[in-house]
């Protein structure tokens, strides 16, 4: 079978978002079981939303519509950061993991701003 890719798969920010969701899945696996459904589910949904909205938005023909999807992707990234902050305050995430995820989130939001422009 011939290998093919969708246009959004070639975007560096999309690839970065996939790496980010991998890190989120690893994080969720390591938080206490009693928090996995509530916090873990919320975090995974927000993380998936980043990549999904980049993928959907990249095919929109109008600038306004693309902006809306990319903005939602950025908002979802910020939602993840808010959850990371709560996890840190509750001592449910290691400092080095927290700071790496926060830096990655910052890079993703900056890259999304580049897509918007």
NORCOR-V237823 format. One record per pair of residues at least 12 apart in sequence whose C-alpha atoms are under 10 Angstrom apart, sorted by sequence separation. I is the first residue (numbers start at 1). J is the second residue. D is the distance in whole Angstrom. If there is no record, write none. Layout:
# NORCOR-V237823
i:I j:J d:D
i:I j:J d:D
This chain:
# NORCOR-V237823
i:28 j:40 d:5
i:54 j:66 d:9
i:57 j:69 d:5
i:58 j:70 d:8
i:27 j:40 d:8
i:28 j:41 d:8
i:53 j:66 d:9
i:56 j:69 d:7
i:57 j:70 d:6
i:84 j:97 d:9
i:85 j:98 d:8
i:55 j:69 d:9
i:56 j:70 d:9
i:57 j:71 d:9
i:84 j:98 d:6
i:85 j:99 d:10
i:25 j:40 d:8
i:28 j:43 d:8
i:53 j:68 d:9
i:54 j:69 d:7
i:55 j:70 d:9
i:57 j:72 d:10
i:84 j:99 d:9
i:24 j:40 d:9
i:25 j:41 d:10
i:27 j:43 d:10
i:28 j:44 d:8
i:53 j:69 d:5
i:54 j:70 d:6
i:57 j:73 d:9
i:27 j:44 d:10
i:52 j:69 d:9
i:53 j:70 d:6
i:54 j:71 d:9
i:81 j:98 d:9
i:84 j:101 d:8
i:85 j:102 d:9
i:25 j:43 d:9
i:52 j:70 d:10
i:53 j:71 d:9
i:54 j:72 d:9
i:55 j:73 d:10
i:84 j:102 d:8
i:24 j:43 d:7
i:25 j:44 d:7
i:50 j:69 d:9
i:51 j:70 d:10
i:53 j:72 d:7
i:54 j:73 d:6
i:24 j:44 d:7
i:49 j:69 d:10
i:50 j:70 d:8
i:52 j:72 d:10
i:53 j:73 d:5
i:54 j:74 d:9
i:81 j:101 d:8
i:82 j:102 d:10
i:50 j:71 d:10
i:52 j:73 d:8
i:53 j:74 d:9
i:80 j:101 d:9
i:81 j:102 d:6
i:21 j:43 d:9
i:22 j:44 d:10
i:24 j:46 d:10
i:25 j:47 d:9
i:50 j:72 d:8
i:51 j:73 d:7
i:80 j:102 d:9
i:81 j:103 d:10
i:21 j:44 d:7
i:24 j:47 d:7
i:49 j:72 d:8
i:50 j:73 d:4
i:51 j:74 d:10
i:53 j:76 d:9
i:81 j:104 d:10
i:21 j:45 d:9
i:23 j:47 d:10
i:24 j:48 d:10
i:49 j:73 d:6
i:50 j:74 d:7
i:78 j:102 d:9
i:81 j:105 d:7
i:21 j:46 d:9
i:22 j:47 d:9
i:48 j:73 d:9
i:49 j:74 d:9
i:50 j:75 d:8
i:51 j:76 d:10
i:77 j:102 d:10
i:80 j:105 d:8
i:81 j:106 d:9
i:21 j:47 d:5
i:22 j:48 d:10
i:47 j:73 d:9
i:49 j:75 d:9
i:50 j:76 d:6
i:51 j:77 d:10
i:79 j:105 d:10
i:20 j:47 d:7
i:21 j:48 d:7
i:46 j:73 d:9
i:49 j:76 d:6
i:50 j:77 d:6
i:77 j:104 d:10
i:78 j:105 d:7
i:20 j:48 d:9
i:21 j:49 d:10
i:48 j:76 d:9
i:49 j:77 d:8
i:50 j:78 d:10
i:77 j:105 d:6
i:78 j:106 d:9
i:18 j:47 d:9
i:21 j:50 d:9
i:46 j:75 d:9
i:47 j:76 d:7
i:48 j:77 d:10
i:76 j:105 d:10
i:77 j:106 d:8
i:17 j:47 d:8
i:18 j:48 d:8
i:20 j:50 d:9
i:21 j:51 d:8
i:46 j:76 d:5
i:47 j:77 d:7
i:50 j:80 d:10
i:78 j:108 d:10
i:17 j:48 d:8
i:20 j:51 d:9
i:45 j:76 d:9
i:46 j:77 d:7
i:47 j:78 d:10
i:74 j:105 d:9
i:77 j:108 d:8
i:78 j:109 d:8
i:17 j:49 d:9
i:18 j:50 d:9
i:19 j:51 d:10
i:46 j:78 d:9
i:47 j:79 d:9
i:74 j:106 d:10
i:77 j:109 d:7
i:17 j:50 d:6
i:18 j:51 d:7
i:43 j:76 d:9
i:46 j:79 d:7
i:47 j:80 d:7
i:76 j:109 d:10
i:16 j:50 d:10
i:17 j:51 d:5
i:18 j:52 d:10
i:43 j:77 d:10
i:46 j:80 d:6
i:74 j:108 d:8
i:75 j:109 d:9
i:16 j:51 d:9
i:17 j:52 d:9
i:45 j:80 d:9
i:46 j:81 d:10
i:73 j:108 d:9
i:74 j:109 d:5
i:14 j:50 d:8
i:15 j:51 d:8
i:43 j:79 d:8
i:44 j:80 d:9
i:73 j:109 d:8
i:74 j:110 d:9
i:13 j:50 d:10
i:14 j:51 d:6
i:17 j:54 d:9
i:42 j:79 d:9
i:43 j:80 d:6
i:46 j:83 d:10
i:74 j:111 d:9
i:13 j:51 d:8
i:14 j:52 d:9
i:42 j:80 d:9
i:43 j:81 d:9
i:71 j:109 d:9
i:74 j:112 d:7
i:14 j:53 d:10
i:43 j:82 d:10
i:70 j:109 d:10
i:73 j:112 d:8
i:74 j:113 d:8
i:14 j:54 d:7
i:43 j:83 d:7
i:13 j:54 d:8
i:14 j:55 d:7
i:42 j:83 d:8
i:43 j:84 d:9
i:71 j:112 d:8
i:9 j:51 d:10
i:70 j:112 d:6
i:71 j:113 d:8
i:8 j:51 d:9
i:11 j:54 d:9
i:40 j:83 d:9
i:70 j:113 d:8
i:8 j:52 d:10
i:11 j:55 d:9
i:39 j:83 d:8
i:71 j:115 d:10
i:9 j:54 d:10
i:39 j:84 d:10
i:67 j:112 d:10
i:70 j:115 d:8
i:71 j:116 d:8
i:8 j:54 d:7
i:9 j:55 d:8
i:67 j:113 d:10
i:70 j:116 d:7
i:8 j:55 d:5
i:11 j:58 d:9
i:39 j:86 d:9
i:69 j:116 d:10
i:7 j:55 d:8
i:8 j:56 d:8
i:39 j:87 d:9
i:67 j:115 d:9
i:68 j:116 d:9
i:6 j:55 d:9
i:8 j:57 d:9
i:9 j:58 d:10
i:66 j:115 d:9
i:67 j:116 d:6
i:8 j:58 d:6
i:66 j:116 d:8
i:67 j:117 d:9
i:7 j:58 d:8
i:8 j:59 d:8
i:7 j:59 d:8
i:35 j:87 d:10
i:64 j:116 d:10
i:6 j:59 d:10
i:63 j:116 d:8
i:63 j:117 d:10
i:17 j:73 d:10
i:24 j:80 d:9
i:31 j:87 d:9
i:20 j:77 d:10
i:27 j:84 d:10
i:35 j:92 d:10
i:58 j:115 d:9
i:50 j:108 d:9
i:54 j:112 d:8
i:50 j:109 d:10
i:17 j:77 d:9
i:24 j:84 d:10
i:32 j:92 d:8
i:31 j:92 d:6
i:54 j:115 d:9
i:30 j:92 d:9
i:31 j:93 d:8
i:50 j:112 d:10
i:30 j:93 d:9
i:27 j:92 d:10
i:28 j:93 d:10
i:27 j:93 d:8
i:27 j:94 d:10
i:27 j:97 d:8
i:27 j:98 d:10
i:23 j:97 d:9
i:27 j:101 d:10
i:23 j:100 d:10
i:24 j:101 d:8
i:23 j:101 d:8
i:20 j:101 d:8
i:23 j:104 d:10
i:20 j:104 d:7
i:19 j:104 d:9
i:20 j:105 d:8
i:17 j:104 d:9
i:16 j:104 d:8
i:17 j:105 d:9
i:20 j:108 d:9
i:16 j:105 d:9
i:17 j:107 d:10
i:16 j:107 d:9
i:17 j:108 d:7
i:16 j:108 d:7
i:17 j:109 d:10
i:15 j:108 d:10
i:13 j:107 d:9
i:14 j:108 d:9
i:13 j:108 d:6
i:16 j:111 d:9
i:12 j:108 d:9
i:13 j:109 d:9
i:13 j:110 d:9
i:14 j:111 d:9
i:13 j:111 d:6
i:14 j:112 d:9
i:12 j:111 d:8
i:13 j:112 d:7
i:11 j:111 d:10
i:13 j:114 d:10
i:13 j:115 d:9
i:11 j:115 d:9
